[in-house]
């Protein structure tokens, strides 16, 4: 035996080539076996949020831990403005939204929305201003950044300004922006004199020398067990929506 086949190909080389597809097959089966059973046929489920803040950490935590996959959902989190979130929900482009401020306004106008999950009864928004702002009068005629003009950040801003003796319709320019990240950047670059932020952007801004003007939770609370600043609203898929708020206690998991 010469130990060669065909045009100088060694039998050991042939064996290696034959093993390659077998190895790839076993590797593929191994990867699939590591996935949760429901994840293999998971249903795509879209949720919109105002921005990547700590208020929605439970969604990303559930993604990382595979909680949603265990419920048969492939959760997709989208960052959009409040009005876009509500219109996308009504058109069927997304399945749920966490734009509760805009959602409440839409519901009051007769749109068929319902609250399915609540994480707190008070907002975490805080109005952060430039270091040059020493009193409410210093904000007169200057822009203050919020999200949607009908969203929670805008409602909080108007209430704070009113509590400080200002007319939010006349004394201050309420500027609508895309999300918390844009508001934070606008504050850093001096495009606005103030911005309604949520953690961790509030902490980052304070570290940069900006000042806390007032806290939203001090002036605004929602009815307990009814709705919430960071609740999620769904239009037509209640079974899938219920999977948005799995109990961490039942899983023996805690966020440290």
Helices and strands as residue ranges (DSSP letters): E 4-5, E 9-10, H 11-33, G 38-41, E 43-49, G 54-56, H 57-65, H 67-70, E 73-79, H 82-91, E 96-97, H 100-108, E 114-117, E 126-129, G 136-139, E 143-146, H 152-163, E 173-176, H 180-188, E 194-197, H 201-207, E 211-215, G 216-218, E 232-234, H 238-242, G 243-245, H 248-251
